[in-house]
Amino acid sequence: MFKKPNETTPSTTFRMESDARPSTSSTKGVSVLGPTLTFKGGELSSDEDLVIEGTVEGKIAHQSHHLTIGKQGRVKADVKARLITVYGSVEGDLHGDEGVHITASAHVIGNVVAPRVSLENGARFEGSIITRESSPVAARVAPAAEKPSLEKPAIAKLGSGSAAAMR
């Protein structure tokens, strides 16, 4: 009568329109760095979606994939990924090529740069948010006179405490 939720389904529910289209990572799995794993120094990268439940210090370069920092995840690193979803804590800058989603359970100290950013009620965030298209195609399409100056981007500064959803 009632279906139980699938236990193997990842808890990442943040989806953007671009997630609906097939990608090169759709044929690959998801890597999970468990809660007892600690990675210090160097650069962490993967050729598939990645879920971090452990501790990572260094740099994370995950350009073509979705990176999720789980509730137990503790990251001290600058992060670059296609999509970033944060449930745990991050100390460092987040650069999402398509978007960044900071959930109610997250604690982020750092700057966020992405075309789309969302903060759930209850999320703790200290830093600035810069929303700008990262696509080189968008930069070529706009005439030079209409291009916004990159020297003074629009910045939304939020202090620590609860943050409302932003779109």
Backbone as CSV, one residue per row, in Angstrom:
resi,resn,N_x,N_y,N_z,CA_x,CA_y,CA_z,C_x,C_y,C_z
1,MET,0.812,-1.176,0.000,0.000,0.000,0.000,0.871,1.261,0.000
2,PHE,1.789,1.366,0.963,2.709,2.496,0.987,4.080,2.012,0.584
3,LYS,4.743,2.816,-0.223,6.087,2.457,-0.641,7.094,3.082,0.308
4,LYS,8.087,2.301,0.710,9.168,2.831,1.520,10.116,3.581,0.602
5,PRO,10.738,4.684,1.104,11.706,5.379,0.252,12.899,4.472,-0.038
6,ASN,13.442,4.617,-1.206,14.588,3.822,-1.618,15.786,4.203,-0.760
7,GLU,16.322,3.250,-0.007,17.423,3.502,0.918,18.705,3.904,0.188
8,THR,18.863,3.511,-1.072,20.100,3.807,-1.788,20.059,5.134,-2.522
9,THR,18.933,5.806,-2.522,18.831,7.076,-3.210,19.581,8.139,-2.430
10,PRO,20.518,8.884,-3.068,21.231,9.934,-2.350,20.258,11.011,-1.883
11,SER,20.619,11.688,-0.798,19.734,12.687,-0.228,19.876,14.040,-0.909
12,THR,20.510,14.106,-2.043,20.663,15.371,-2.752,19.437,15.608,-3.611
13,THR,18.651,16.602,-3.239,17.425,16.882,-3.976,17.519,18.161,-4.778
14,PHE,18.621,18.859,-4.706,18.807,20.111,-5.421,19.004,19.816,-6.897
15,ARG,18.090,20.234,-7.704,18.171,19.962,-9.126,17.964,21.251,-9.904
16,MET,18.707,21.435,-10.939,18.532,22.566,-11.835,18.056,22.021,-13.168
17,GLU,17.546,22.910,-13.993,17.014,22.481,-15.276,18.049,21.698,-16.075
18,SER,19.312,22.083,-15.986,20.341,21.419,-16.770,20.561,19.988,-16.307
19,ASP,20.146,19.642,-15.071,20.293,18.264,-14.599,19.403,17.307,-15.377
20,ALA,18.349,17.808,-15.994,17.410,16.951,-16.713,18.003,16.442,-18.023
21,ARG,18.956,17.174,-18.573,19.535,16.727,-19.835,20.657,15.726,-19.573
22,PRO,20.877,14.818,-20.481,21.935,13.816,-20.292,23.298,14.488,-20.205
23,SER,24.155,13.927,-19.388,25.512,14.436,-19.291,26.479,13.275,-19.385
24,THR,27.767,13.607,-19.500,28.762,12.554,-19.614,28.869,11.766,-18.318
25,SER,28.435,12.369,-17.187,28.555,11.664,-15.913,27.387,10.725,-15.646
26,SER,26.352,10.726,-16.521,25.173,9.906,-16.261,25.475,8.407,-16.326
27,THR,26.522,8.033,-17.045,26.860,6.622,-17.133,27.806,6.195,-16.012
28,LYS,28.275,7.140,-15.228,29.194,6.837,-14.144,28.440,6.830,-12.832
29,GLY,29.070,6.327,-11.798,28.444,6.254,-10.488,28.697,7.500,-9.664
30,VAL,28.540,7.330,-8.369,28.781,8.399,-7.417,29.845,7.922,-6.450
31,SER,30.896,8.711,-6.273,31.920,8.387,-5.284,31.501,8.973,-3.950
32,VAL,31.788,8.240,-2.873,31.453,8.715,-1.531,32.708,8.634,-0.677
33,LEU,33.090,9.773,-0.078,34.171,9.790,0.896,33.503,9.689,2.254
34,GLY,33.642,8.557,2.905,32.936,8.263,4.144,33.346,9.130,5.315
35,PRO,32.561,9.083,6.393,32.780,9.951,7.554,34.100,9.706,8.275
36,THR,34.725,8.552,8.099,35.995,8.295,8.773,37.196,8.671,7.917
37,LEU,36.973,9.108,6.672,38.053,9.460,5.764,38.501,10.900,5.980
38,THR,39.813,11.119,6.012,40.386,12.460,6.091,41.357,12.624,4.937
39,PHE,41.191,13.715,4.169,42.063,14.030,3.043,42.670,15.390,3.328
40,LYS,44.007,15.476,3.442,44.678,16.745,3.732,45.718,17.038,2.667
41,GLY,45.703,18.288,2.204,46.692,18.736,1.235,46.383,18.261,-0.165
42,GLY,46.971,18.928,-1.121,46.796,18.521,-2.508,45.438,18.913,-3.083
43,GLU,45.139,18.333,-4.224,43.891,18.631,-4.935,43.070,17.361,-5.078
44,LEU,41.810,17.437,-4.688,40.888,16.316,-4.801,40.031,16.517,-6.042
45,SER,39.963,15.495,-6.893,39.109,15.566,-8.081,38.565,14.181,-8.366
46,SER,37.491,14.136,-9.160,36.861,12.872,-9.505,36.209,13.018,-10.867
47,ASP,36.040,11.904,-11.562,35.398,11.927,-12.867,33.955,11.438,-12.766
48,GLU,33.343,11.664,-11.614,31.939,11.332,-11.389,31.432,12.195,-10.242
49,ASP,30.132,12.171,-10.002,29.576,12.923,-8.893,30.231,12.455,-7.603
50,LEU,30.336,13.373,-6.632,31.067,13.077,-5.411,30.280,13.543,-4.198
51,VAL,30.211,12.691,-3.172,29.596,13.035,-1.895,30.693,12.962,-0.839
52,ILE,30.877,14.047,-0.096,31.889,14.095,0.953,31.194,14.043,2.300
53,GLU,31.441,12.991,3.065,30.933,12.862,4.430,32.076,12.943,5.443
54,GLY,33.310,12.940,4.966,34.478,12.994,5.834,35.051,14.399,5.896
55,THR,36.369,14.492,6.127,37.068,15.764,6.259,38.008,15.949,5.080
56,VAL,37.922,17.109,4.437,38.804,17.415,3.313,39.423,18.782,3.552
57,GLU,40.763,18.847,3.464,41.493,20.105,3.542,42.404,20.182,2.337
58,GLY,42.352,21.290,1.607,43.173,21.449,0.410,42.397,22.184,-0.654
59,LYS,42.257,21.566,-1.813,41.537,22.162,-2.940,40.687,21.075,-3.578
60,ILE,39.466,21.446,-3.997,38.592,20.493,-4.673,38.274,21.043,-6.059
61,ALA,38.678,20.310,-7.091,38.408,20.689,-8.482,37.523,19.609,-9.078
62,HIS,36.279,19.952,-9.290,35.278,18.962,-9.697,34.395,19.556,-10.798
63,GLN,35.018,20.201,-11.787,34.340,21.056,-12.753,33.143,20.453,-13.471
64,SER,33.171,19.232,-13.883,32.116,18.693,-14.739,31.044,17.923,-13.980
65,HIS,31.054,17.982,-12.652,30.178,17.098,-11.899,29.535,17.796,-10.710
66,HIS,28.623,17.075,-10.066,27.897,17.559,-8.891,28.670,17.143,-7.646
67,LEU,28.940,18.108,-6.793,29.632,17.841,-5.532,28.660,18.094,-4.394
68,THR,28.523,17.114,-3.502,27.663,17.255,-2.329,28.515,17.121,-1.085
69,ILE,28.407,18.086,-0.196,29.067,17.994,1.099,27.976,17.590,2.076
70,GLY,28.036,16.345,2.534,27.002,15.763,3.377,26.966,16.382,4.767
71,LYS,25.974,15.994,5.563,25.796,16.548,6.905,27.009,16.333,7.792
72,GLN,27.728,15.224,7.586,28.922,14.959,8.380,30.184,15.506,7.722
73,GLY,30.057,16.056,6.522,31.202,16.566,5.773,31.755,17.848,6.364
74,ARG,33.089,17.901,6.452,33.806,19.076,6.949,34.872,19.409,5.914
75,VAL,34.719,20.566,5.250,35.626,20.929,4.171,36.285,22.260,4.482
76,LYS,37.622,22.284,4.404,38.402,23.520,4.475,39.161,23.594,3.166
77,ALA,38.513,24.171,2.170,39.095,24.179,0.825,38.333,25.146,-0.060
78,ASP,39.006,25.612,-1.103,38.322,26.303,-2.173,37.770,25.219,-3.086
79,VAL,36.506,25.377,-3.473,35.799,24.326,-4.212,35.335,24.869,-5.548
80,LYS,35.567,24.090,-6.617,35.047,24.427,-7.938,34.382,23.181,-8.488
81,ALA,33.092,23.315,-8.842,32.338,22.184,-9.384,31.221,22.719,-10.267
82,ARG,30.605,21.823,-11.022,29.459,22.224,-11.857,28.310,22.643,-10.963
83,LEU,27.919,21.776,-10.041,26.879,22.068,-9.049,27.442,21.733,-7.680
84,ILE,27.112,22.540,-6.681,27.563,22.293,-5.316,26.351,22.334,-4.401
85,THR,26.185,21.296,-3.584,25.138,21.259,-2.568,25.820,21.051,-1.222
86,VAL,25.489,21.910,-0.247,26.146,21.835,1.054,25.123,21.526,2.143
87,TYR,25.360,20.432,2.862,24.584,20.065,4.042,25.438,20.216,5.298
88,GLY,26.752,20.066,5.174,27.687,20.115,6.290,28.341,21.481,6.409
89,SER,29.653,21.493,6.723,30.339,22.775,6.903,31.457,22.956,5.887
90,VAL,31.594,24.191,5.440,32.627,24.557,4.471,33.282,25.846,4.936
91,GLU,34.612,25.840,4.917,35.382,27.058,5.137,36.244,27.232,3.896
92,GLY,35.822,28.138,3.025,36.505,28.357,1.751,35.519,28.866,0.720
93,ASP,36.028,29.257,-0.423,35.196,29.812,-1.483,34.561,28.690,-2.305
94,LEU,33.307,28.914,-2.718,32.557,27.964,-3.532,32.315,28.583,-4.901
95,HIS,32.774,27.913,-5.958,32.563,28.366,-7.337,31.762,27.292,-8.062
96,GLY,30.482,27.562,-8.327,29.618,26.626,-9.041,29.383,27.103,-10.453
97,ASP,29.752,26.304,-11.435,29.558,26.696,-12.831,28.078,26.859,-13.171
98,GLU,27.202,26.048,-12.547,25.767,26.161,-12.784,25.010,26.632,-11.558
99,GLY,25.466,26.290,-10.357,24.740,26.725,-9.180,25.330,26.208,-7.885
100,VAL,24.919,26.867,-6.784,25.308,26.471,-5.434,24.045,26.496,-4.583
101,HIS,23.837,25.425,-3.812,22.679,25.327,-2.922,23.197,25.070,-1.510
102,ILE,22.842,25.965,-0.589,23.256,25.839,0.805,22.002,25.522,1.609
103,THR,21.979,24.338,2.207,20.782,23.853,2.893,20.706,24.386,4.325
104,ALA,19.572,24.117,4.968,19.318,24.603,6.328,20.328,24.078,7.341
105,SER,20.879,22.903,7.121,21.824,22.322,8.072,23.267,22.779,7.839
106,ALA,23.512,23.555,6.795,24.871,23.930,6.398,25.422,25.102,7.199
107,HIS,26.757,25.136,7.285,27.490,26.267,7.847,28.615,26.583,6.877
108,VAL,28.535,27.745,6.216,29.510,28.125,5.196,30.164,29.437,5.581
109,ILE,31.493,29.435,5.584,32.273,30.660,5.773,33.124,30.808,4.525
110,GLY,32.765,31.756,3.683,33.494,31.957,2.434,32.609,32.627,1.412
111,ASN,33.172,32.901,0.278,32.456,33.574,-0.799,31.872,32.553,-1.762
112,VAL,30.733,32.912,-2.358,30.058,32.036,-3.309,29.975,32.759,-4.645
113,VAL,30.417,32.095,-5.700,30.338,32.639,-7.058,29.636,31.602,-7.917
114,ALA,28.466,31.964,-8.452,27.696,31.049,-9.302,26.583,31.837,-9.987
115,PRO,26.094,31.351,-11.131,24.977,32.028,-11.784,23.688,31.927,-10.974
116,ARG,23.526,30.835,-10.196,22.332,30.639,-9.372,22.772,30.194,-7.985
117,VAL,22.250,30.869,-6.972,22.596,30.546,-5.584,21.305,30.489,-4.791
118,SER,21.179,29.469,-3.933,20.021,29.418,-3.045,20.488,29.095,-1.634
119,LEU,19.842,29.761,-0.672,20.112,29.558,0.746,18.798,29.207,1.419
120,GLU,18.755,28.073,2.091,17.537,27.694,2.799,17.471,28.413,4.133
121,ASN,16.243,28.605,4.638,16.061,29.173,5.969,16.809,28.319,6.976
122,GLY,17.558,28.967,7.855,18.313,28.261,8.877,19.768,28.034,8.514
123,ALA,20.125,28.218,7.249,21.523,28.055,6.844,22.363,29.139,7.498
124,ARG,23.556,28.760,7.941,24.488,29.745,8.509,25.516,30.077,7.438
125,PHE,25.606,31.352,7.081,26.455,31.779,5.979,27.142,33.082,6.342
126,GLU,28.469,33.111,6.157,29.255,34.329,6.335,30.113,34.501,5.095
127,GLY,29.898,35.587,4.371,30.674,35.830,3.161,29.894,36.667,2.182
128,SER,30.294,36.608,0.943,29.615,37.371,-0.099,29.142,36.419,-1.182
129,ILE,28.145,36.894,-1.938,27.600,36.112,-3.048,27.734,36.942,-4.307
130,ILE,28.323,36.350,-5.322,28.425,37.001,-6.628,27.711,36.103,-7.625
131,THR,26.668,36.638,-8.249,25.949,35.864,-9.256,26.312,36.417,-10.619
132,ARG,27.002,35.615,-11.391,27.344,36.002,-12.757,27.481,34.748,-13.587
133,GLU,27.126,34.874,-14.836,27.241,33.744,-15.753,28.711,33.423,-15.944
134,SER,29.043,32.166,-15.888,30.432,31.752,-16.085,30.675,31.259,-17.500
135,SER,29.614,31.255,-18.307,29.719,30.723,-19.658,30.432,31.703,-20.581
136,PRO,31.483,31.276,-21.298,32.143,32.158,-22.249,31.235,32.522,-23.418
137,VAL,30.223,31.681,-23.714,29.287,31.980,-24.793,28.469,33.221,-24.450
138,ALA,28.010,33.329,-23.208,27.223,34.490,-22.792,28.037,35.764,-22.904
139,ALA,29.327,35.694,-22.645,30.180,36.874,-22.734,30.356,37.322,-24.180
140,ARG,30.368,36.373,-25.129,30.538,36.738,-26.540,29.263,37.297,-27.142
141,VAL,28.098,36.876,-26.657,26.826,37.293,-27.240,26.500,38.741,-26.909
142,ALA,26.784,39.190,-25.681,26.445,40.554,-25.276,27.368,41.539,-25.970
143,PRO,26.786,42.637,-26.534,27.625,43.673,-27.138,28.517,44.300,-26.073
144,ALA,29.678,44.795,-26.497,30.658,45.345,-25.550,30.076,46.495,-24.727
145,ALA,29.226,47.334,-25.318,28.663,48.474,-24.595,27.694,48.036,-23.497
146,GLU,27.077,46.852,-23.635,26.102,46.393,-22.657,26.692,45.455,-21.623
147,LYS,27.947,45.052,-21.776,28.553,44.134,-20.824,28.715,44.818,-19.478
148,PRO,28.356,44.133,-18.386,28.599,44.721,-17.075,30.095,44.708,-16.785
149,SER,30.545,45.696,-16.040,31.946,45.773,-15.683,32.294,44.641,-14.732
150,LEU,33.361,43.935,-15.003,33.796,42.863,-14.121,34.574,43.407,-12.925
151,GLU,34.920,44.707,-12.986,35.656,45.304,-11.880,34.774,45.507,-10.659
152,LYS,33.475,45.745,-10.858,32.558,45.986,-9.758,31.337,45.095,-9.898
153,PRO,31.467,43.790,-9.621,30.307,42.898,-9.748,29.300,43.157,-8.638
154,ALA,28.067,42.778,-8.881,27.037,42.896,-7.855,27.348,41.888,-6.754
155,ILE,27.402,42.374,-5.523,27.744,41.516,-4.398,26.673,41.657,-3.334
156,ALA,26.179,40.539,-2.862,25.237,40.532,-1.748,26.000,40.034,-0.529
157,LYS,26.144,40.877,0.476,26.857,40.466,1.682,25.850,40.129,2.758
158,LEU,26.006,38.952,3.326,25.122,38.484,4.391,25.969,38.135,5.590
159,GLY,25.509,38.489,6.758,26.205,38.118,7.978,25.802,36.726,8.405
160,SER,26.319,36.291,9.529,25.949,34.979,10.024,24.514,35.004,10.532
161,GLY,23.902,33.867,10.588,22.511,33.755,11.023,21.685,33.099,9.952
162,SER,20.386,33.158,10.103,19.489,32.531,9.130,19.502,33.305,7.839
163,ALA,19.375,32.601,6.750,19.336,33.234,5.436,18.092,32.746,4.704
164,ALA,17.422,33.652,4.042,16.231,33.291,3.266,16.644,32.792,1.895
165,ALA,15.787,32.065,1.235,16.088,31.537,-0.101,16.279,32.687,-1.062
166,MET,17.304,32.590,-1.904,17.617,33.624,-2.878,17.569,33.005,-4.265
167,ARG,17.037,33.697,-5.193,17.036,33.226,-6.578,17.309,34.353,-7.507
